[in-house]
């Protein structure tokens, strides 16, 4: 993130394909979500990686149980 930020400050641009909520959280990013029906610009907090990671971190025991790991 630090190196990404340094390069952005030097007017670099990036196209990054990721499921990382950390990378997705980079400020002022334009997040384009691709699906079978096309694409849409979305907010970081509306992405599937964010939603899944948040649910896991907020309720780890239940998520592990849901996965059959208890």
N, C-alpha and C positions, 0 to 999 in steps of 0.2 A: 504494500500500500504506500509506503514512504517513497519508494522508487517510482511508482506510478504517479504519485502526486508531484514529484520533482519533474518528471517528463511532461505532465500536463501543464505545469507552470512554464515550460519551455515551448508551449503551443503544440505539443504532440497530441495526436488523436489515436484512439484504439478501437478496434472491434474485438471484443472478448466474448467467447462462448464459455459460460460457466454455470455451475449450480451452487457456487459458493456464496452464501449470504454475506460473507465479509466483503468479497469483491463487489457484489451487487449493491452494497451500502455506500459505495464511494459517492460523495456529495456531487450533486448536479449531473449524475449519470443519466443518459437516455437509455432506458431499459426497454428493449423490444422483445416481446415474448412471441415465440413461434409455435404454431400448432397446425393440425391438419386443415383447419379452416382459414388459415392465413396468419397474419401477424397483428399485434396490437402493442401500443406503447403503454406501459404500466408503471405503477409505483413499486418501489422496493418492497414495501410492506404487503403488497398484493401478490407477490411472487410465490410460487409453490415452495421453493427452497426456504424462504423466510418463514412461511406458515408452518411447515413441517418441523424445522429446527426450533421455532418458538414453542410449539406444542410439546416437543420432546423435552426441552429444557424446563418448561413450566410444570411438567408432570412426568418425569422420567420413569417412575415406578409403573404407572399405568401404560405408558408407551411400550416399555419392555414386556409387560404382561400381554399387551395386544399383539406383540411380535412372538409370543410364546416363550419368552425368556424371563422366567421368574423364579 
